[in-house]
Amino acid sequence: MNEKNLVICDEEFRYAERLSENISGRSELALKIYTCTDLEHVMELLNDREIHILIIDEVFTQEERAKIQAEQVFVLTKEACKDLRSGEKEVSKFQSSDQILAEIFETYFETTNQNILKSVKKSTCKMIAVYSPIHRIGKTTFAVALGKELARKEKTLYLNMEEYAGVEGQFMKAEGRNLGDLLYYMRQENGNTPLRLSTMVGKLGELDYIPPILISTDLKEIKLEEWKQLLETILENSAYENVVLDLGEGVQGLFHILQLCDRIYMPVLDNTISKRKLNQFEEELRCLQMQNLMQKTHQFTAVEDMETYARKITKEEKKE
């Protein structure tokens, strides 16, 4: 699709620059971004291009904003604004840039029904699961480290699908929207899931993630078909080349989701109780006639430094 022109106009240059950098970091968006500190610069841009999205500070009056022809105008405000023109949308300036952009992009899509995502061009997208019937062995530490290692060379998304993900951890935030909200939008007609996803992602270095569901009962109520629909949408319609699933027992259809994955990493422990649990797990697979899952499962004894092991195993498998 053709790029849309997005203009940010704010007298506070650093603020406009930070907002611009956030948008630029979202490589999946088909947007050309211009940053201005005065109306004269905006009017110069209008001479030879159309402005599709204008983000402008409220210090510029209604009369000044009326001179700018833009498909959609968002006014950054510090408190409730009474100086809005017809068609303008108010956006609170005192929130995170992620929240600002999510609000703007969702409103733009709902108002114009126009997509702002680049066409997806990728050969394949691998879905990788990290799961173990043995608990408290550093599974999430390994899953995040694996995602970060993959993200060094390929666009990678991490999804935590555990009952208790630990939202106060190193990168997950308890506030804002999460994986449950993404599933809600997916259920809505014309929800444009890929765009919604792009407005929700957080970053840990180069690794993208969606904050996990906060209430364990909400996670347990999500049906297998909903998980499958979401994962299929991400695999086919996003720019991701890898999706890392950090799985727990609370997910409906756990074994079926594991079947969808290209690779399964399973940390275990070398003790009697852990071996019994693993034997029970493998016996359950045989009863369900799903023992083929073990053929694509890489079992390994959990180590203290899971991050180093994730780097090691990624390099070794690339050589194969």
C-alpha positions in Angstrom: 0.0 0.0 0.0 1.1 3.6 -0.5 2.6 5.4 2.6 0.4 7.8 4.5 1.9 11.1 5.6 1.8 11.8 9.3 2.8 15.2 10.6 3.6 16.1 14.3 3.5 19.7 15.1 4.5 20.8 18.6 6.6 23.7 19.9 8.3 21.3 22.3 10.8 19.8 19.9 12.0 17.0 22.2 8.4 15.9 22.8 7.7 15.8 19.0 11.0 14.1 18.4 10.3 11.3 21.0 6.8 10.7 19.5 8.3 10.5 16.0 11.0 8.1 17.1 8.4 5.8 18.6 6.4 5.7 15.4 9.6 5.2 13.3 10.5 2.2 15.5 7.3 0.4 14.3 8.6 -0.8 11.0 5.3 -2.5 10.1 3.5 0.9 9.7 3.3 2.4 6.2 3.9 6.0 7.4 6.1 8.8 6.4 6.7 11.0 9.4 7.4 14.8 9.5 8.2 16.7 12.6 7.5 20.5 12.9 7.6 23.1 15.6 5.6 25.8 13.8 2.7 26.2 11.4 4.9 27.6 8.6 6.7 24.3 8.2 3.4 22.4 8.1 2.1 24.8 5.4 5.3 24.2 3.4 4.7 20.4 3.6 1.1 21.0 2.3 2.4 22.6 -0.9 3.5 19.2 -2.4 1.9 16.5 -0.3 -1.4 15.5 1.4 -1.4 15.2 5.2 -3.3 12.1 6.2 -2.7 12.3 10.0 -2.0 15.6 11.8 -0.9 15.5 15.5 -0.9 19.0 16.7 -0.5 20.6 20.1 -3.4 22.6 21.6 -1.2 25.8 21.8 -2.1 26.3 18.1 -5.6 27.9 18.1 -8.7 26.6 16.3 -8.2 29.4 13.8 -4.6 28.3 13.1 -5.5 24.7 12.8 -8.3 25.5 10.4 -5.7 26.6 7.9 -4.3 23.0 7.7 -6.1 20.6 5.4 -5.6 17.1 6.9 -7.6 13.9 6.6 -7.7 13.4 10.4 -6.6 15.9 13.1 -5.6 14.9 16.6 -5.1 17.7 19.2 -2.7 17.0 22.0 -4.2 18.4 25.2 -3.0 18.8 28.8 -6.6 18.9 30.1 -10.1 18.7 28.7 -10.1 20.9 25.6 -13.1 23.1 24.7 -11.4 24.5 21.6 -12.0 21.7 19.2 -13.2 22.0 15.6 -15.7 19.6 14.1 -14.0 16.4 13.2 -11.0 17.0 15.4 -10.1 14.3 18.0 -8.7 15.1 21.5 -5.7 13.1 22.8 -4.3 13.5 26.2 -0.7 14.6 26.1 0.1 13.2 29.5 0.2 9.5 28.8 2.8 7.2 27.3 3.6 7.6 23.7 2.5 4.0 23.2 -1.0 4.9 24.5 -1.1 8.1 22.4 -0.3 6.2 19.2 -2.7 3.4 20.0 -5.5 5.9 20.4 -4.6 7.7 17.2 -4.2 4.7 14.9 -7.3 3.0 16.2 -9.4 6.2 15.7 -7.9 6.7 12.3 -8.8 3.2 11.2 -12.3 3.4 12.7 -13.0 6.8 11.0 -11.5 6.1 7.6 -11.4 2.3 7.4 -8.0 2.6 5.9 -5.1 0.4 6.8 -1.7 1.9 7.7 0.2 -1.4 7.7 2.8 -2.3 5.1 2.1 -5.3 2.9 3.6 -8.4 4.5 6.5 -9.9 2.6 8.0 -12.9 4.3 8.6 -16.5 3.3 7.6 -18.2 6.5 6.8 -17.5 10.1 7.9 -20.0 12.7 5.9 -20.6 15.9 8.0 -21.8 18.8 6.7 -23.1 22.1 8.4 -23.1 25.4 6.5 -25.5 27.7 7.3 -28.0 30.5 5.2 -30.2 32.8 7.9 -29.4 35.4 7.4 -26.0 37.1 9.7 -23.4 38.6 12.7 -24.2 36.5 13.3 -20.9 34.7 11.0 -21.5 31.7 9.9 -17.9 31.3 13.5 -16.7 31.7 14.5 -19.1 28.9 11.5 -18.1 26.7 12.3 -14.4 26.9 16.1 -15.0 26.3 15.2 -17.2 23.3 13.0 -14.5 21.9 15.6 -11.8 22.4 18.2 -13.9 20.7 15.9 -14.6 17.7 15.0 -10.9 17.5 18.7 -10.0 17.0 18.3 -11.1 13.3 14.6 -11.6 12.7 11.4 -9.8 13.8 10.1 -11.8 16.8 7.0 -11.6 19.0 6.8 -13.0 22.5 3.4 -14.0 23.9 3.1 -15.2 27.5 0.1 -17.5 27.9 0.5 -18.6 31.5 -2.0 -18.3 34.3 0.5 -16.2 36.4 2.9 -14.5 34.1 4.4 -12.1 36.7 3.4 -8.8 35.2 5.7 -6.9 37.5 8.7 -8.5 35.9 11.5 -7.1 33.8 9.4 -6.0 30.9 5.7 -6.6 31.4 3.5 -3.8 32.5 0.3 -4.2 34.5 -1.3 -1.0 33.1 -2.8 -0.5 29.7 -4.1 -3.1 27.2 -3.0 -6.7 27.1 -3.4 -10.0 25.2 -7.0 -10.3 26.4 -7.9 -7.0 24.8 -6.3 -8.1 21.5 -8.5 -11.2 21.6 -11.5 -9.0 22.2 -10.8 -6.8 19.2 -10.3 -9.9 17.1 -13.8 -11.1 17.9 -15.2 -7.8 16.6 -16.2 -7.6 12.9 -13.6 -5.6 11.0 -11.4 -5.5 14.1 -8.2 -5.3 12.0 -6.2 -7.5 14.4 -2.8 -6.8 12.8 -3.2 -3.1 13.3 -4.5 -3.5 16.9 -1.5 -5.7 17.6 1.0 -3.1 16.3 -0.5 -0.5 18.7 -0.2 -2.8 21.7 3.4 -4.1 21.4 5.9 -3.2 24.0 9.7 -3.7 23.5 12.4 -5.4 25.4 15.4 -4.3 23.3 14.6 -5.7 19.8 12.0 -8.2 21.1 8.3 -7.3 20.7 5.8 -8.5 23.3 2.1 -8.1 24.1 1.5 -7.7 27.9 -0.1 -10.9 29.3 -3.6 -11.4 30.6 -3.8 -10.3 34.2 -6.7 -12.5 35.5 -6.1 -16.3 35.4 -9.8 -17.1 35.1 -9.9 -14.8 32.0 -7.1 -16.8 30.4 -8.8 -20.2 31.1 -12.0 -19.0 29.5 -10.4 -18.4 26.1 -11.4 -21.2 23.7 -8.9 -23.1 21.6 -10.5 -21.8 18.4 -9.9 -18.2 19.5 -6.3 -19.0 20.2 -5.9 -20.7 16.8 -7.6 -17.7 15.0 -5.3 -15.2 16.7 -2.1 -17.2 16.0 -3.1 -17.8 12.4 -3.7 -14.0 11.9 -0.3 -13.2 13.4 1.4 -15.9 11.3 -0.2 -14.9 8.0 -0.8 -11.1 8.3 2.0 -9.7 10.5 5.6 -9.0 9.7 6.9 -11.4 12.4 9.2 -14.1 11.3 9.1 -15.8 14.8 6.4 -16.1 17.4 7.5 -17.4 20.8 4.7 -18.9 23.0 5.4 -19.2 26.7 2.7 -21.8 27.6 1.1 -22.9 30.8 -1.5 -25.5 31.7 -4.3 -22.9 31.9 -4.5 -22.6 28.2 -7.5 -24.5 26.6 -6.3 -26.9 24.0 -2.7 -26.8 25.2 -1.7 -30.0 23.3 -3.4 -28.8 20.1 -1.5 -25.5 20.3 1.7 -27.4 20.7 0.8 -29.4 17.6 0.7 -26.1 15.7 4.2 -25.2 16.7 7.3 -25.8 14.6 9.5 -26.4 17.6 9.0 -27.0 21.3 11.6 -26.3 24.0 11.1 -28.3 27.2 13.3 -27.6 30.2 13.3 -30.4 32.7 15.1 -31.4 36.0 17.2 -34.4 36.7 15.5 -35.7 39.8 13.0 -38.5 40.7 9.9 -36.4 41.1 10.5 -34.5 37.8 11.1 -37.7 35.9 7.8 -39.1 37.2 6.0 -36.0 36.0 7.7 -36.2 32.6 6.7 -39.9 32.3 3.1 -39.0 33.1 3.1 -36.3 30.5 4.5 -38.6 27.9 2.0 -41.3 28.8 -0.8 -38.8 28.4 0.5 -38.0 24.9 0.4 -41.7 24.0 -3.2 -42.0 25.3 -4.2 -39.0 23.2 -2.2 -40.3 20.2 -0.1 -37.2 20.2 3.2 -38.8 20.9 4.5 -37.2 17.6 4.9 -34.0 19.6 8.0 -35.4 21.2 9.7 -35.6 17.8 9.8 -31.8 17.5 10.5 -31.3 21.2 14.0 -30.4 22.4 14.3 -31.5 26.0 17.1 -30.1 28.1 18.1 -30.0 31.7 17.5 -26.6 33.2 20.6 -24.7 34.0 21.2 -21.7 36.3 22.1 -19.4 33.4 19.1 -19.9 31.0 20.0 -16.8 29.0 23.4 -18.1 28.0 21.9 -21.5 27.2 19.3 -19.8 25.0 22.1 -18.1 23.0 24.0 -21.4 22.8 21.1 -23.5 21.6 20.0 -20.9 19.0 23.5 -20.8 17.4 23.8 -24.6 17.4 20.4 -25.1 15.7 21.2 -22.5 13.0 24.3 -24.6 12.1 22.2 -27.7 11.5 
